[in-house]
Amino acid sequence: MATFSKSNVPQFSVEVYQNEYLPEGGREVNAIVTVTATGGGTTGGTIGGATAGGMVSSASIGTGAGAGGGTEWGDPTATGRTDRGPDAAVVIMVDCSGSMDYPPTKMRGARDATAAAVGTVRDGVAFAVVAGTHQAKEVYPGGGRLAVASEATRAQAKDALRKLSAGGGTAIGTWLRLADRLLGSADVAIRHGILLTDGRNEHESPEDLRHSLEACAGRFTCDARGVGTDWEVKEVTAIASALLGSADIVADPAGLTADFTRMMESAMGKEVGDVTLRLWTPQGAEVVFVKQVAPTVEELTGRRMESGPRSGDYPTGSWGDESRDYHVCVRVPDAGVGREMLAARVSLVLPETAGTSAPRPLSQGLVRAVWTDDLAASTSINPQVAHYTGQAELARVIQQGLHLRKAGDIDGATAKLGRAVQLAGVSGNEGTAKLLAKVVDVVDAATGTVRLKAKVTEEAEMTLETRSTKTVRVKK
């Protein structure tokens, strides 16, 4: 793959944290794998391949036509791209359904936020804006094309945004499929979407949305935001989860501009796309689970794609200068006291693309299993594994507690949310602890003793649910 108009190849490193010692008969091996990407650089570039009007089509993106101003990897042949065409494309999907006019500040906020996001698109990045109702409509540039960002095209896009108005229903799957078609026309390394909605997906079935997500998964990443409090948390978080993006609530439309700017700045920081985490295990071993545990909890087990004998790939999406943690659990055959084996090999891989002969390994780490009769060694729990096991439980009990609260099960909700308060305190997750304090009265955080608040705002409950999967890094 290629950089997001950056100057250098990002370097990946893998660190494995585990207690490799197993008791006699022990089979389950747990490890936290920290993946860090650094050194990608932050310089922007101007991209050729555009028409005189700053437009770009599937025929001109990535062909190298007039591409003297672009930047690319130091070793472009490793990516299969020796041209200097655009390396990234972004589509912004704005909810324009009728509810966006209630209150009117919502639509105004969406227009201003989208304009701010467009203003943040770096020169040379291909982009488009889509208006979403019960159908999807191209706002800019139109004609099934993407524009290449420049001072002129950003100004044209902002002018087009002034005409946005609210009216119609909500069918988010149609927005995603149009974004996919636009992004798919670009021969670029990184394809990203930003989606804003204020209401429930009422004009298509849940199956339609699910099918759209399945069709788009692996083709582009997407950040999703809900504005106000009339949207469905599970719909927005499902979109972000399926498309390996972030989800959040913007309760006050006045906060949209700042949030959209941050999202686009984050997108502009991505340097490499479609990185996979490849897990090899020995004969007789089985993968129990693979999940991302920082900066958010994201289950990856069911997304495995077989990549060879005893190895599978798990998607991780696009990367900038950042670090993420993954929890890998493998069940291995018992080898007996005094024996040692390689329980798993974890690699970061760039998949095969047009012009490349094979996937490109970026870094790897080893997970070991050593059988011992030393009880102290085999019963010790690695601090990183313990921390993230607790963080995953924290996300789970928050969601369970809120569900029980809505169902009227006061005792069940109190127990689950009390456990959440306890876990948040132990792990130092102050952000989640503050959100919990808006839903429960904390009597004793250490024991998880709480009382449900009699009155909880919709904003407080939705914010807690939306952000329940956010974690804090372990203190090393």
C-alpha positions in Angstrom: 0.0 0.0 0.0 1.1 3.6 -0.1 1.3 6.6 2.3 -1.5 9.2 2.7 0.6 11.8 0.9 3.4 11.4 3.4 7.1 11.5 3.0 8.3 8.3 4.7 7.5 4.6 5.1 5.9 4.0 8.6 7.8 1.5 10.6 5.9 -1.2 12.5 7.0 -2.9 15.7 5.4 -5.7 17.6 5.8 -6.4 21.3 4.4 -9.4 23.1 3.4 -9.4 26.8 2.5 -12.7 28.4 3.2 -15.3 31.1 4.5 -18.1 29.0 4.5 -20.7 31.8 1.7 -23.3 31.9 1.0 -25.9 34.6 1.0 -29.6 33.9 -2.0 -30.2 31.6 -2.3 -26.5 30.9 -3.4 -25.6 27.3 -4.6 -22.0 27.1 -2.1 -19.3 26.3 -2.9 -15.6 26.5 -0.9 -12.7 25.2 -1.2 -9.0 24.7 0.3 -7.9 21.4 1.2 -4.2 21.1 1.6 -2.9 17.6 3.1 0.5 17.0 3.5 2.4 13.8 5.9 5.4 13.7 7.9 7.6 11.4 5.4 8.1 8.6 6.0 11.8 8.4 3.3 14.5 8.2 4.1 16.5 5.1 1.4 16.9 2.6 1.7 16.7 -1.2 0.0 17.9 -4.3 -1.2 15.3 -6.6 -1.4 15.3 -10.4 -3.8 13.3 -12.4 -6.6 15.8 -12.3 -8.4 17.6 -15.0 -8.2 21.3 -15.4 -11.3 21.6 -13.1 -9.7 19.6 -10.3 -11.9 16.5 -11.0 -10.6 13.0 -11.1 -12.2 9.8 -12.4 -11.4 6.1 -12.3 -9.4 6.5 -15.5 -7.1 9.3 -14.1 -6.6 8.3 -10.4 -3.4 6.3 -9.9 -2.4 6.3 -13.6 0.4 8.7 -13.1 -1.0 11.2 -15.6 0.6 14.6 -14.9 1.6 13.4 -11.4 4.8 15.3 -11.0 3.8 16.9 -7.7 2.9 13.8 -5.6 4.7 12.0 -2.8 5.1 8.3 -2.3 6.9 5.6 -0.4 10.6 5.5 -0.4 10.3 2.0 -1.9 7.2 2.3 -4.1 7.8 -1.0 -5.8 7.0 -2.7 -2.5 3.5 -1.4 -2.8 2.9 -2.1 -6.4 2.5 1.6 -7.1 5.3 3.3 -9.0 3.0 6.2 -10.1 2.4 9.5 -8.3 -1.4 9.5 -8.3 -3.6 10.3 -5.3 -2.9 7.9 -2.4 -6.2 8.5 -0.5 -9.9 9.2 -1.0 -12.5 10.4 1.5 -16.3 10.6 1.2 -18.4 12.6 3.7 -22.0 11.4 4.1 -24.3 14.0 5.7 -27.8 13.2 6.9 -30.3 15.5 5.2 -33.5 13.8 6.3 -36.4 15.9 7.5 -35.5 15.5 11.2 -32.3 17.5 10.6 -34.5 20.6 10.6 -35.6 20.0 14.2 -34.1 22.2 15.6 -32.8 24.2 12.6 -29.4 24.5 14.3 -28.8 20.8 13.5 -28.8 21.3 9.7 -26.8 24.5 10.0 -24.3 22.7 12.3 -24.0 19.9 9.8 -23.3 22.3 6.9 -20.7 24.2 8.9 -19.1 21.0 10.1 -18.9 19.5 6.7 -17.4 22.7 5.3 -14.8 22.6 8.1 -13.9 19.0 7.3 -13.6 19.8 3.6 -11.2 22.6 4.5 -9.1 20.1 6.3 -8.7 17.8 3.3 -5.0 17.9 2.3 -4.1 19.0 -1.3 -4.1 16.0 -3.6 -6.5 13.8 -1.6 -9.6 12.7 -3.7 -12.9 13.6 -2.0 -16.6 13.9 -2.4 -19.7 14.9 -0.4 -22.9 12.8 -0.3 -26.3 13.9 1.0 -28.2 11.1 2.7 -32.0 10.7 3.0 -34.1 7.7 2.0 -31.7 7.7 -1.0 -28.2 9.0 -1.5 -27.4 12.0 -3.7 -24.0 13.4 -4.8 -23.6 16.9 -3.6 -20.0 17.5 -4.9 -18.5 17.1 -7.3 -21.2 14.9 -8.9 -21.3 12.7 -12.0 -19.9 9.7 -10.2 -16.6 11.4 -9.8 -14.2 12.4 -7.0 -12.6 15.8 -6.8 -8.9 16.2 -6.1 -8.4 18.6 -3.2 -7.0 22.0 -4.0 -7.8 25.5 -3.0 -10.3 25.7 -5.9 -12.1 22.4 -5.3 -12.4 23.0 -1.6 -14.0 26.4 -2.3 -16.4 24.8 -4.8 -17.4 22.1 -2.4 -18.1 24.6 0.4 -20.3 26.6 -2.1 -22.2 23.4 -3.0 -22.8 22.8 0.8 -24.8 26.0 1.1 -27.6 24.4 -0.9 -28.0 21.4 1.5 -31.5 21.3 3.0 -33.4 18.8 5.1 -36.2 16.6 3.7 -37.0 12.9 3.3 -36.3 9.7 5.3 -33.3 7.7 6.4 -31.8 4.7 4.6 -28.1 4.6 5.6 -27.3 1.6 3.5 -27.9 3.6 0.4 -25.4 6.2 1.6 -22.7 3.6 2.2 -23.2 1.9 -1.2 -22.8 5.2 -3.0 -19.7 6.0 -1.0 -18.4 2.6 -1.9 -19.0 3.2 -5.6 -17.2 6.6 -5.4 -14.3 5.3 -3.4 -14.0 2.2 -5.5 -13.4 4.3 -8.6 -10.1 5.5 -7.1 -6.9 3.4 -7.4 -5.7 4.6 -4.0 -4.3 2.9 -0.9 -6.6 4.4 1.7 -10.4 4.8 1.3 -12.3 6.4 4.2 -15.8 7.6 4.9 -17.2 10.0 7.5 -20.9 9.5 8.3 -23.3 11.8 10.2 -26.9 10.8 11.2 -29.4 12.3 13.6 -32.1 9.6 13.4 -33.0 5.9 13.2 -32.6 4.0 10.0 -36.3 3.7 9.4 -36.6 3.6 5.7 -34.8 0.3 5.0 -34.8 -3.0 6.9 -32.0 -4.0 9.4 -31.2 -6.7 6.9 -30.7 -4.1 4.1 -28.2 -2.2 6.3 -26.4 -5.4 7.3 -26.1 -6.4 3.7 -24.7 -3.0 2.8 -22.2 -3.2 5.7 -21.1 -6.7 4.5 -20.6 -5.4 1.0 -18.5 -2.4 2.2 -16.4 -4.2 4.8 -12.8 -4.4 3.8 -13.3 -1.8 1.0 -13.2 1.3 3.0 -13.1 2.4 6.7 -15.7 4.7 8.2 -16.1 7.0 11.2 -19.8 7.4 12.3 -21.3 10.1 14.4 -24.8 10.5 15.9 -25.9 14.1 16.5 -28.6 14.9 19.0 -30.3 12.0 20.9 -32.9 10.6 18.5 -30.6 8.1 16.8 -30.0 4.4 17.6 -26.7 3.7 19.4 -26.4 0.1 18.1 -26.9 1.3 14.5 -24.1 3.8 14.6 -21.7 1.6 16.6 -22.4 -1.3 14.2 -21.4 0.9 11.2 -18.2 1.9 12.9 -17.4 -1.7 14.0 -18.1 -3.3 10.6 -16.0 -0.6 8.8 -13.2 -0.4 11.4 -13.8 3.2 12.3 -14.8 5.2 15.4 -18.3 5.9 16.7 -19.3 8.8 19.0 -22.2 11.0 20.1 -22.3 14.8 19.4 -25.3 15.7 21.5 -25.1 19.4 20.8 -25.0 20.4 17.1 -22.6 23.3 18.1 -20.0 20.7 18.7 -20.1 19.2 15.2 -17.5 21.5 13.6 -14.8 20.7 16.1 -15.6 16.9 16.0 -15.6 16.8 12.1 -12.4 18.7 12.0 -10.8 16.2 14.4 -12.1 13.3 12.4 -10.7 14.6 9.1 -7.4 15.5 10.7 -7.2 11.9 12.0 -8.0 10.7 8.5 -5.3 12.9 7.0 -2.8 11.3 9.4 -3.3 7.8 8.0 -0.2 6.6 6.2 -0.9 3.0 5.2 -4.1 1.0 4.6 -5.4 -2.5 4.7 -2.8 -3.8 7.2 -3.7 -7.3 8.5 -2.7 -9.1 11.7 -1.6 -12.5 10.6 -1.7 -15.3 13.2 0.1 -18.6 12.7 -0.4 -21.5 15.1 1.2 -24.9 15.2 -0.4 -28.3 14.3 -3.1 -29.2 16.9 -3.5 -25.6 18.2 -6.7 -23.7 17.9 -7.4 -19.9 18.1 -9.8 -19.1 20.9 -10.2 -15.4 20.1 -8.4 -12.4 18.7 -9.7 -8.9 19.7 -8.4 -5.4 19.7 -8.4 -4.1 23.3 -6.9 -0.6 22.9 -7.8 2.1 22.1 -11.2 0.4 21.9 -12.5 -3.1 22.4 -13.2 -4.7 19.0 -13.9 -8.4 18.4 -12.0 -9.7 15.4 -12.3 -13.5 15.8 -15.1 -13.9 13.3 -13.4 -11.8 10.7 -10.6 -14.2 10.1 -9.6 -14.9 6.5 -7.5 -18.0 5.9 -4.1 -17.1 4.5 -2.2 -20.4 4.4 -1.6 -23.6 6.3 -2.5 -22.9 10.0 -2.5 -19.1 9.5 -5.3 -16.5 9.2 -5.5 -12.8 8.7 -7.5 -10.4 10.8 -8.3 -6.9 9.4 -6.9 -3.8 11.3 -7.7 -1.1 8.7 -5.6 2.0 8.2 -2.7 3.3 10.3 -1.0 6.6 11.0 1.5 7.2 13.8 -0.2 5.3 16.5 -0.2 2.2 18.8 -2.9 -0.4 19.4 -3.1 -3.5 21.6 -4.6 -6.9 20.7 -5.5 -9.8 23.0 -4.7 -13.2 21.5 -5.8 -16.4 23.1 -4.6 -19.8 21.7 -5.3 -23.3 22.9 -2.3 -25.6 22.3 -1.7 -29.4 22.8 -0.2 -30.3 26.2 3.5 -31.0 25.6 4.4 -32.0 29.2 6.5 -30.5 32.0 9.9 -29.3 30.8 8.8 -28.9 27.2 8.5 -25.6 25.3 6.8 -24.7 22.0 5.9 -21.8 19.8 2.3 -21.2 20.5 1.7 -18.6 17.9 3.5 -16.2 15.6 1.9 -12.8 15.2 2.8 -10.7 12.1 1.7 -7.4 10.6 1.3 -7.8 6.8 0.5 -5.7 3.8 -1.7 -7.9 1.6 -0.9 -8.7 -2.0 -2.0 -6.0 -4.4 -1.7 -5.4 -8.2 1.9 -5.4 -9.1 3.2 -7.2 -6.0 4.2 -10.8 -6.0 3.4 -11.6 -2.4 2.1 -10.0 0.9 4.7 -7.9 2.6 5.6 -8.6 6.2 6.1 -5.5 8.3 7.0 -6.9 11.8 6.3 -10.0 13.9 6.3 -11.3 17.5 6.3 -14.7 19.1 4.0 -16.2 21.7 5.6 -19.0 23.7 4.3 -21.9 25.9 6.5 -23.4 28.5 5.3 -26.2 30.8 6.5 -26.2 34.4 5.8 -27.7 37.8 6.7 -24.4 39.5 3.3 -23.3 40.8 4.3 -19.7 41.4 5.4 -19.3 37.8 2.4 -20.9 36.2 -0.2 -19.1 38.3 1.2 -15.6 37.9 -1.0 -13.5 35.7 0.7 -11.1 33.3 -0.3 -7.5 34.2 -1.2 -6.5 30.6 -3.4 -9.6 30.2 -5.1 -8.9 33.5 -5.7 -5.3 32.7 -7.3 -5.8 29.3 -9.3 -8.8 30.5 -10.8 -6.3 32.9 -11.3 -3.6 30.3 -13.2 -6.1 28.0 -15.4 -7.0 30.9 -16.0 -3.3 31.7 -17.4 -2.7 28.2 -19.5 -5.8 28.4 -21.1 -5.1 31.8 -21.9 -1.5 30.9 -23.8 -2.6 27.9 -25.5 -5.4 29.8 -26.4 -3.0 32.7 -27.9 -0.4 30.4 -29.9 -3.1 28.6 -31.3 -4.3 31.9 -32.1 -0.8 33.0 -34.2 -0.2 29.9 -35.9 -3.5 30.5 -36.9 -2.5 34.0 -34.6 -5.0 35.8 -33.4 -2.6 38.6 -31.5 -5.3 40.6 -29.8 -6.7 37.5 -28.8 -3.2 36.2 -27.5 -2.2 39.6 -25.3 -5.3 39.9 -23.8 -4.9 36.4 -23.3 -1.1 36.6 -21.8 -1.5 40.1 -19.3 -4.0 38.7 -18.5 -1.5 35.9 -17.8 1.2 38.5 -15.5 -1.2 40.3 -13.6 -2.2 37.2 -13.3 1.4 36.0 -11.7 2.3 39.4 -9.3 -0.6 39.4 -8.1 0.1 35.9 -7.8 3.8 36.2 -10.4 4.4 33.4 -11.4 7.9 34.7 -13.3 8.8 31.6 -15.7 5.9 31.9 -16.0 6.4 35.6 -17.2 10.0 35.1 -19.8 8.7 32.5 -21.0 6.1 34.9 -21.4 8.7 37.7 -24.1 10.3 35.5 -26.1 7.1 35.5 -25.6 5.8 39.0 -24.9 7.2 42.5 -21.6 5.7 43.6 -21.7 4.6 47.3 -18.4 2.7 47.3 -16.4 2.4 44.1 -14.0 -0.2 45.6 -16.8 -2.7 46.2 -19.0 -1.6 43.3 -21.8 -0.5 45.5 -24.1 1.9 43.6 -27.7 3.1 43.3 -29.4 3.8 40.0 -30.2 7.4 39.6 -33.9 8.1 39.5 -33.6 10.5 36.5 -31.0 10.0 33.8 -30.8 12.2 30.7 -31.0 10.6 27.3 -27.6 12.2 26.5 -25.9 10.7 29.5 -27.2 7.2 28.8 -26.4 7.3 25.1 -22.9 8.7 25.7 -22.1 5.9 28.2 -23.3 3.3 25.8 -21.5 4.7 22.7 -18.2 5.1 24.6 -18.4 1.9 26.6 -15.7 0.2 24.4 -13.1 3.0 24.9 -10.2 1.7 27.0 -7.2 3.1 28.8 -3.7 1.7 28.2 -2.1 -0.4 30.9 0.4 1.4 33.0 3.7 -0.3 32.2 
